[in-house]
């Protein structure tokens, strides 16, 4: 981010997947508490974390990145929620029935309320999903709804919204018809593009999601009571939430500090209860010391840090040039000298948690000789004599200490291995995202965390050149056909092979340059318990408490 969009280095330079009990410090842990069973004690249940930067959007249909997703996961609730064990459980829906052909899902909603007291009804889901599919709303994640019958046609303008398989049969019943059997659909219904929207509020005020206040109604464990843009977000326990007895935290303060050194210092001073992934970042220079004193928690997650090529401009419209730049990087050196978080060099797109063979990948790391061969082929195909005739090349990244260090290392590697001079360019997150989406770049950093536990979500974003999270201008008929075949293949092994074949197409044409597979690392207050981090790197505070 699923892409996850991704996905800030602040969440991605670091390492992890589920919460392990451990490593914090006394200062950060002594001012909040609770009994071991999670019941309240005399100490306030108030959590303070860093989310790095301003969320680009807190509208479920417009959210496109991990920072926005982190906030939405606490304030809203879909038909399902990813449980503590990483599997989908009933949430807004209390009963789910699936037809024999696995294509029709009937969700029966439980009695639940929006934070303003309105009942949560099936129309709120139909409204939200169709809003995202409306091409006029430019939802970049609309493609996550394409598993639903007629959704893609409606979103691309070739079909009618009336034909989309989303029907509120009555206030309590939502019927969803899929194009094909989709084994991970109940994981998708927990993802933020599938969250409901209070249709009464949204129909009356199109700007309902721009600020905290009476219009920002939500149906999750917490409600947003303050949004000081570019400063902090405050969430408080939602007393109208159907499962409020499971929620122990009374308040979550999310600050926006885009400096890992400041974040760690605030943790050490007791001003934060958590530092590092998945919502912040730790300073790379502090990693070894945190390991040595036993405070660092490190776990792998399904995510990739990569650079994308703008394949619509020279010289990166040439596959051999793209391969040359990809092969000329020493990934292990970046991991050992900069990241220091036990990341795995990436020579593939799909994480080895989904394709185990991708630990080896499609090419050798730091293959400078091969890189030079591909560079020469590419120059000849472009009609250029040598690298001095290449267009000026700029490598772009969003502002972050870690991103900067990686970019500088790669800049040096390209100079040393290819003889190419590269200029570095950085912007703050929202501006950077806009530049990437509008192809206003040459080589740009992005990360992607899986939105659900299936290899398709590391591949499908590249299906169409104008897809919401493609950002490369690349597409391939062969690749599209393989994904289409995988969508209707009911044999699990055959489907997996089709996805592997599709990945091979990408790795042959190289519109994306993989760098490393994520781990996450963090430190936390000793008495903070039951923060749940999924294998995809998503964090939930619904069950969290201070002991």
C-alpha positions in Angstrom: 0.0 0.0 0.0 -2.0 -2.5 -0.8 -0.5 -0.9 -1.6 -0.9 -1.2 0.1 -0.3 2.5 -1.0 1.4 2.1 0.6 3.1 3.6 2.3 5.6 6.1 3.8 9.2 5.1 4.7 8.2 6.0 8.1 6.1 2.9 8.1 8.1 1.0 5.7 11.8 1.4 6.5 11.0 -0.4 9.7 10.0 -3.9 10.5 7.0 -6.1 11.7 3.8 -8.0 11.7 2.2 -8.9 14.9 2.7 -7.3 18.3 5.0 -9.2 20.6 5.1 -8.2 24.2 8.0 -6.2 24.7 10.8 -3.8 24.7 9.8 -0.3 25.8 11.1 1.9 28.5 10.0 2.8 32.0 9.4 6.5 31.2 6.9 5.8 28.4 5.1 3.0 30.2 4.4 4.3 33.7 1.7 6.9 33.2 -1.0 4.6 31.8 -2.3 1.4 33.2 -4.9 -1.3 33.4 -5.5 -4.7 35.0 -4.1 -7.8 33.2 -7.6 -8.7 32.0 -7.8 -5.3 30.2 -10.2 -3.7 32.7 -9.6 -0.1 33.7 -7.4 0.9 36.5 -7.0 4.3 38.1 -4.5 5.3 35.4 -5.9 6.9 32.2 -6.2 4.6 29.2 -4.7 7.2 26.8 -2.3 6.2 24.0 0.1 8.5 22.2 1.6 7.5 18.9 3.2 9.2 15.9 1.7 8.8 12.4 4.4 11.0 10.7 2.4 13.1 8.4 -1.0 14.5 7.4 -3.4 11.8 6.0 -4.1 12.8 2.4 -7.8 11.9 2.9 -10.0 10.4 5.6 -12.8 9.7 3.2 -12.9 5.9 2.8 -13.5 6.2 -0.9 -10.6 8.5 -1.5 -8.1 7.1 1.0 -5.0 5.7 -0.9 -2.2 5.3 1.6 -1.2 3.7 4.9 -1.4 6.8 7.0 -5.1 7.4 6.0 -5.8 3.7 6.4 -4.3 3.7 10.0 -6.8 6.3 11.1 -9.8 4.8 9.2 -9.1 1.4 10.7 -9.8 2.8 14.2 -12.7 5.0 13.3 -14.7 2.9 10.9 -15.8 -0.7 10.6 -16.6 -2.7 7.6 -18.8 -5.8 7.2 -15.8 -7.7 8.5 -12.8 -6.9 10.5 -9.4 -8.7 10.6 -9.3 -10.4 13.9 -6.4 -10.9 16.3 -5.5 -14.1 14.5 -5.2 -12.4 11.1 -8.5 -13.9 9.8 -11.7 -12.0 8.9 -14.4 -12.0 11.5 -18.0 -10.6 11.5 -18.1 -6.9 12.3 -20.8 -4.6 11.0 -22.4 -7.8 9.7 -23.6 -10.3 12.3 -24.3 -13.1 9.7 -22.8 -13.9 6.3 -24.3 -16.4 3.9 -22.6 -17.5 0.7 -24.3 -19.1 -2.3 -23.3 -22.6 -3.5 -21.5 -21.1 -6.5 -19.6 -18.8 -4.2 -20.7 -15.7 -6.1 -23.5 -14.3 -4.0 -22.9 -13.0 -0.5 -25.8 -12.0 1.7 -24.8 -9.9 4.7 -27.2 -9.4 7.6 -26.2 -6.2 9.5 -26.2 -6.2 13.3 -27.9 -3.4 15.3 -25.3 -0.6 15.2 -25.2 3.1 15.2 -23.2 5.9 13.6 -21.4 8.1 16.1 -24.2 10.7 15.7 -26.8 8.1 16.7 -28.1 7.3 13.2 -28.6 3.6 12.5 -26.0 1.9 10.3 -28.1 0.5 7.4 -27.3 -1.5 4.3 -27.8 1.6 2.1 -24.7 3.1 3.8 -22.6 0.3 2.3 -24.3 0.4 -1.1 -23.9 4.2 -1.2 -20.2 4.1 -0.2 -19.2 1.4 -2.7 -21.0 3.0 -5.6 -19.6 6.4 -4.7 -16.1 5.0 -5.0 -17.1 3.4 -8.4 -18.5 6.6 -9.8 -15.8 7.8 -12.2 -16.6 11.4 -11.4 -15.2 10.9 -7.9 -11.8 9.7 -9.1 -11.3 7.0 -6.4 -7.9 5.6 -7.0 -8.7 2.4 -5.2 -12.0 1.8 -7.0 -10.4 -1.2 -8.7 -10.5 -3.1 -5.3 -14.3 -3.3 -6.0 -13.9 -4.9 -9.4 -14.5 -8.3 -8.0 -18.2 -7.3 -7.8 -20.4 -7.9 -10.8 -20.6 -4.9 -13.1 -18.2 -2.8 -11.0 -15.4 -2.4 -13.5 -17.8 -1.5 -16.3 -19.5 1.1 -14.2 -16.2 2.6 -13.1 -14.8 2.8 -16.6 -17.9 4.2 -18.1 -18.8 1.2 -20.2 -21.7 0.0 -18.0 -24.4 1.3 -15.7 -24.3 1.7 -12.0 -27.7 0.1 -11.9 -26.1 -3.2 -13.1 -23.6 -3.3 -10.3 -24.1 -6.3 -8.0 -24.6 -4.3 -4.8 -28.1 -4.2 -3.5 -29.5 -3.1 -0.2 -32.5 -5.4 0.0 -33.7 -3.7 3.2 -32.1 -1.8 6.1 -30.5 -5.0 7.5 -29.7 -6.9 4.3 -26.9 -6.3 1.8 -26.7 -8.6 -1.2 -23.4 -8.6 -3.2 -23.0 -10.5 -6.4 -19.4 -11.2 -7.6 -18.1 -11.6 -11.2 -16.3 -14.8 -10.1 -15.7 -16.8 -7.0 -13.2 -14.8 -4.9 -11.8 -16.8 -2.0 -10.4 -13.6 -0.2 -13.6 -11.5 -0.5 -14.2 -11.5 3.2 -10.7 -10.1 3.7 -11.5 -7.4 1.2 -14.7 -6.3 3.0 -12.4 -5.3 5.9 -10.4 -3.0 3.7 -11.0 0.7 3.8 -12.4 1.1 0.3 -15.2 -1.2 1.5 -16.1 0.8 4.6 -19.6 2.3 4.9 -20.4 6.0 4.8 -23.3 7.7 6.6 -25.3 8.3 3.4 -27.6 10.8 5.1 -24.7 13.0 6.1 -22.7 12.5 2.8 -25.7 13.3 0.6 -26.3 16.5 2.5 -22.7 17.7 2.6 -20.1 16.6 0.1 -17.3 17.9 2.2 -18.3 15.9 5.3 -14.8 14.1 5.5 -12.6 17.2 5.4 -12.5 17.9 9.2 -13.5 16.6 12.6 -16.9 17.7 13.8 -20.5 16.8 13.7 -20.4 15.8 10.0 -17.5 13.3 10.4 -19.6 10.4 11.6 -18.1 7.0 11.9 -19.1 3.5 13.1 -15.9 2.1 14.5 -14.3 1.7 18.0 -13.2 5.4 18.1 -14.5 8.7 16.9 -12.3 11.6 15.6 -12.8 14.6 18.0 -9.9 16.7 16.7 -8.1 17.1 13.4 -5.5 19.8 13.6 -4.2 19.5 10.1 -0.4 18.7 9.8 -0.2 18.6 13.6 -2.3 15.9 15.3 -5.5 13.8 15.2 -7.3 12.9 18.4 -9.6 9.9 18.7 -11.8 9.1 21.6 -13.7 5.9 22.5 -17.0 5.7 20.5 -19.8 5.2 23.0 -22.2 4.3 20.2 -20.0 1.4 19.0 -21.8 -1.9 19.2 -18.8 -3.7 20.7 -17.7 -0.8 23.0 -17.2 -3.1 26.0 -14.2 -4.6 24.1 -12.6 -1.2 23.8 -10.4 -0.2 26.8 -8.6 2.9 25.5 -10.4 6.1 26.2 -8.2 8.3 23.9 -5.6 8.0 21.2 -3.5 11.0 20.3 -1.8 10.7 16.9 0.9 13.3 16.3 2.5 14.1 13.0 6.3 14.3 13.4 8.3 13.4 10.3 11.6 13.1 12.1 12.6 9.6 13.4 15.1 11.1 15.9 12.4 13.3 17.4 10.1 10.4 17.5 12.5 8.2 19.4 13.5 11.1 21.8 9.8 11.6 22.6 9.4 7.9 23.3 12.4 8.0 25.6 11.0 11.0 27.4 7.7 9.4 28.0 5.8 11.6 25.5 5.0 8.7 23.2 4.1 5.1 24.1 5.4 3.7 20.8 8.1 4.5 18.3 8.7 3.0 14.9 6.6 0.9 12.7 3.9 0.6 11.6 2.9 4.2 12.0 6.3 5.9 12.4 10.0 5.3 11.9 13.1 4.7 14.0 16.3 6.5 13.1 18.6 4.2 11.2 21.6 5.2 13.3 19.8 4.0 16.5 19.0 0.5 15.2 22.0 -1.3 16.5 21.8 0.2 20.0 18.1 -0.7 20.2 19.0 -4.3 19.3 21.8 -4.4 21.8 19.7 -3.3 24.7 16.9 -5.7 23.8 14.2 -3.2 23.1 13.8 -3.6 19.4 11.0 -5.8 18.1 11.5 -7.0 14.5 9.0 -9.0 12.3 8.6 -9.6 8.6 5.4 -8.3 6.8 4.0 -8.7 3.3 5.3 -5.6 1.7 7.9 -4.3 -0.8 10.0 -1.2 -1.1 10.6 -0.4 -4.7 11.3 2.3 -7.3 8.9 2.8 -10.2 9.9 3.8 -13.7 7.9 6.3 -15.8 7.9 4.1 -18.9 6.3 6.9 -21.0 9.5 9.0 -21.2 13.0 8.4 -22.4 15.2 6.7 -21.4 12.9 4.5 -19.3 10.6 3.7 -22.1 13.3 1.1 -22.9 13.1 -2.2 -21.0 16.9 -2.8 -21.3 17.6 0.6 -19.7 15.2 -0.3 -16.9 17.0 -3.6 -16.4 20.4 -1.9 -16.3 19.4 0.5 -13.6 17.7 -2.4 -11.6 20.7 -4.8 -11.8 23.2 -2.1 -10.8 22.0 -1.8 -7.2 23.6 -3.6 -4.2 20.5 -4.3 -2.1 22.3 -6.2 0.6 24.6 -3.2 1.2 21.6 -0.9 1.6 20.1 -3.3 4.2 23.3 -3.9 6.1 24.6 -0.3 6.1 21.4 1.8 6.1 18.3 -0.1 7.2 19.8 -2.6 9.6 16.4 -4.2 10.1 16.9 -7.7 8.7 15.0 -6.8 5.5 15.3 -9.3 2.6 16.8 -8.1 -0.8 14.0 -8.1 -3.3 14.6 -9.5 -6.8 10.8 -10.1 -7.4 7.6 -8.2 -6.8 5.5 -10.6 -4.7 6.8 -11.1 -1.1 8.1 -14.5 -0.2 5.4 -14.8 2.5 3.1 -15.4 -0.6 5.6 -16.9 -3.1 8.3 -18.6 -1.0 10.6 -19.0 -4.0 10.9 -15.3 -4.3 13.5 -15.3 -1.6 15.9 -16.1 -4.6 14.0 -13.9 -7.1 14.5 -13.4 -10.9 18.0 -11.9 -11.0 21.2 -11.7 -8.9 21.7 -8.8 -6.5 24.4 -6.3 -7.5 25.1 -7.7 -10.9 27.1 -4.8 -12.3 28.3 -6.7 -15.3 24.8 -7.7 -16.5 23.8 -4.1 -15.8 26.4 -2.8 -18.2 25.4 -5.3 -20.9 21.7 -4.2 -20.6 22.8 -0.5 -20.6 24.7 -1.0 -23.9 21.8 -2.8 -25.5 19.4 0.0 -24.4 21.6 2.8 -25.6 21.9 1.1 -29.0 18.1 0.7 -29.2 17.6 4.4 -28.4 20.2 5.4 -30.9 22.6 6.8 -28.3 26.4 6.5 -28.5 27.0 6.5 -24.7 25.6 7.5 -21.3 26.6 11.1 -21.9 23.7 11.3 -24.4 21.1 10.1 -21.9 18.5 12.7 -20.9 19.1 14.2 -17.5 17.8 11.7 -14.9 16.1 12.6 -11.6 15.3 10.1 -8.8 12.3 11.3 -6.7 11.3 10.3 -3.1 9.0 11.7 -0.4 10.7 13.5 2.5 12.3 11.2 5.0 15.7 10.5 6.4 15.6 6.9 5.4 14.4 7.5 1.9 17.1 10.1 1.5 19.9 7.8 2.6 18.7 5.0 0.3 18.4 7.4 -2.6 21.9 8.8 -2.0 23.3 5.2 -1.9 21.5 4.3 -5.2 22.7 7.5 -6.8 26.3 6.5 -6.0 25.8 2.9 -7.2 24.4 4.2 -10.6 27.4 6.5 -10.9 29.9 3.8 -10.0 28.3 0.9 -12.0 26.8 2.7 -15.0 28.6 6.0 -15.1 25.3 7.8 -14.9 24.8 11.1 -13.1 21.5 11.3 -11.2 19.8 14.2 -9.5 17.8 13.7 -6.3 14.5 15.4 -5.7 12.1 15.2 -2.8 8.7 16.5 -1.8 6.3 16.1 1.2 4.0 13.1 1.0 0.8 14.5 -0.5 2.7 16.5 -3.2 4.9 13.5 -4.0 1.9 11.2 -4.4 0.3 13.6 -6.9 3.5 13.7 -8.9 3.7 10.0 -9.0 0.0 9.5 -10.0 0.3 12.2 -12.8 3.6 10.6 -14.1 5.5 13.8 -13.4 8.7 12.0 -12.5 11.3 9.6 -14.0 12.2 7.2 -11.3 10.2 7.4 -8.0 10.2 5.6 -4.7 7.1 3.8 -3.6 6.3 1.1 -1.2 3.4 -1.4 -1.1 1.9 -3.3 1.7 -0.6 -6.0 0.9 -4.2 -5.1 1.3 -5.2 -8.7 1.8 -3.3 -12.0 1.9 -3.1 -12.9 -1.7 -0.5 -12.3 -4.4 -3.0 -10.7 -6.7 -2.8 -7.4 -4.8 0.9 -7.0 -5.6 0.2 -7.6 -9.3 -3.2 -6.2 -10.2 -2.2 -2.5 -9.8 -0.1 -2.9 -12.9 -2.9 -4.4 -15.1 -3.9 -1.1 -16.7 -1.7 1.8 -17.6 -4.2 4.3 -16.2 -5.0 2.2 -13.1 -5.2 4.1 -9.8 -1.9 2.8 -8.3 0.0 1.8 -11.4 2.1 5.0 -11.7 4.3 3.7 -14.4 2.4 4.1 -17.7 3.1 0.4 -18.4 0.7 -2.3 -19.4 1.0 -5.6 -21.2 -1.7 -7.7 -23.0 0.1 -10.9 -22.0 0.0 -9.8 -18.3 -3.6 -8.7 -18.5 -4.6 -12.1 -20.0 -2.8 -14.0 -17.3 -4.6 -12.0 -14.6 -7.9 -12.5 -16.3 -7.3 -16.3 -16.4 -6.4 -16.3 -12.8 -9.7 -14.6 -11.9 -11.8 -17.5 -13.2 -9.4 -20.4 -12.3 -11.0 -22.3 -9.4 -8.1 -24.7 -8.9 -5.9 -23.1 -6.3 -2.6 -24.5 -7.6 -3.3 -23.5 -11.2 -4.4 -20.1 -10.1 -1.1 -19.6 -8.2 0.9 -20.6 -11.3 -1.0 -18.1 -13.4 -0.1 -15.4 -10.9 3.6 -16.5 -11.0 3.5 -16.4 -14.8 2.1 -12.9 -14.6 4.9 -11.8 -12.2 7.5 -13.2 -14.7 6.1 -10.8 -17.3 6.7 -7.8 -15.1 10.1 -9.0 -14.1 11.0 -9.4 -17.8 9.8 -5.9 -18.8 10.8 -4.3 -15.4 8.5 -1.3 -15.1 9.2 -1.6 -11.4 12.6 -1.9 -9.7 12.3 -4.0 -6.5 14.7 -3.0 -3.6 13.8 -5.0 -0.5 10.9 -6.8 1.2 9.8 -5.1 4.4 10.2 -6.0 7.9 8.9 -3.7 10.6 10.7 -2.6 13.8 9.5 -0.7 16.8 9.9 -0.1 20.5 6.9 0.1 22.9 5.9 0.9 26.4 6.3 -2.2 28.6 2.8 -2.1 30.0 1.0 -1.5 26.6 -0.8 -4.7 25.6 -2.8 -6.2 22.7 -2.0 -3.7 20.0 -2.7 -6.0 17.0 -0.5 -5.8 13.9 -1.5 -8.0 11.0 0.9 -9.8 8.7 0.2 -7.1 6.2 1.4 -4.4 8.6 -2.0 -3.0 9.6 -2.4 -1.8 13.1 -5.6 -2.0 15.2 -6.0 -0.4 18.7 -9.5 -1.8 19.3 -8.3 -4.3 21.9 -5.3 -2.3 23.2 -4.9 -1.4 26.9 -2.3 -0.4 29.5 -1.6 -2.9 32.2 
